[in-house]
Amino acid sequence: MLIWLDPTMNWHGRATGKRGRSPRFSDEAIQCCLSIKCLFNLPLRQAMGMTQSLLQLAGLDWSVPDYSTVSRRQKTLQVTIEVVPTTTGLHLLVDSTGIKMLGEGGMEDQEAWC
């Protein structure tokens, strides 16, 4: 499995226009962490560690959301990963449009829910 991280991805949160502090991490960042958790069947703390390792390997100096942040925000996010059955391997693409799972021949209309 190859994991591709787009350095132009919106990892940090934006102002919501509501009262209170803006979120530190974007929904895409939380979804990325939760996808790693689901794909590798990891407990949440281990998924945070793996995400941090992946970001370091990719040369990105982004901070990883802490356990409490991901745990709290996962209640409002639904992680959907489009999958394609393959015998040659999969590519996980993480960019500003979301997370996509590519196999041989490109995308299919199948989805996996975590």
N, C-alpha and C positions, 0 to 999 in steps of 0.2 A: 504494500500500500504506500502510495506517495501522498504526502500532505503538502499542499501549496498554500502559502500565506501571502496575500497581496499587501505590499507595504503601504498602499494608498487607502487601505480599508479604514473606515471610521471606527477606531477602537475606543476612543474617549467619548463620553457622553456630551450632549449638547444641551443648551438651555431649553427648558420646557415651556417657559412663559408662565408657569404656575408659581405660587408662593413656595418658599423653602429652597433648599440647596438643590442645584442641578445634579443629575446622576453623574458619577465619576466615570462610569463605563457605559458604552452604547449597548443596545440590545444585541447587536451583532457579536460583541465581545462575550456577553453572557451566553449567547447561543453557541458560540464556538466552544466554550468550556463545557457546556452541557452535551454538545455533540461528541466531544472527545470522551466524556464520561459514558455515553451510550454506546459509541462504536467499539470501545475497548472493554466495556462492562466493568468499569472501575468505580470504586467508592468516590464520592465527591472530592475529598481531600487529595486523593491520589491523582484525580483528573486535573486538579489545580496544579499539582507538581509537574505532571506531564505537559500541560499547556505552557508552563513557565520554561521547561526544557525545550519545547518546540520553538518558542519565541527566541530563546537564546541561540539555538542552532540556526535559525533563520536570520540572525543578526539584527533583530528588532529589539529596541530598548523600551518596549511597552511593559508597564506593570500588569500583573495578573490580578484579576478580582479576588478578593479574599473569600473564604468559605462562607461567611455570614452574608455577604452581598449576593453571591450566586444562589445560596440557599433561599434567601428572601425573594429574589427576583425570578427564580425558576417557577414560582407559583403563578406568575402572570404570562410567562412565555411558553409557547408550544414548539418544541423542537421537531421539525420535519426534515428528513434527509431523503432526497431522491436517490434511489438505488437502481443499479443494473446488475443482474446476475452475470458473472464473468468467470472465466477460467484462467485469465491472464493477469489479473490484478486490478486494483481500483486506484483511482486518483481522487483525493479529497481536496476540493477547491474552496478556499475561504477568502471571500472578497466582499466588497461593499454591497453586493446584491444578495448576499446570503451564503449558504453553504451548499455545495453541490457534490454529488458522488458521481464520478464518471468511470465507465468501464469501456470495454471494447465497443466501438461503433457509436460512442457519444451517449446522449441522455435518452432515457426512456420515461414513460409517464408513470412509473411505479414509485411509491413513496414508502419509507419506513418511518414509523412513529416511535419515539422513545417516551 
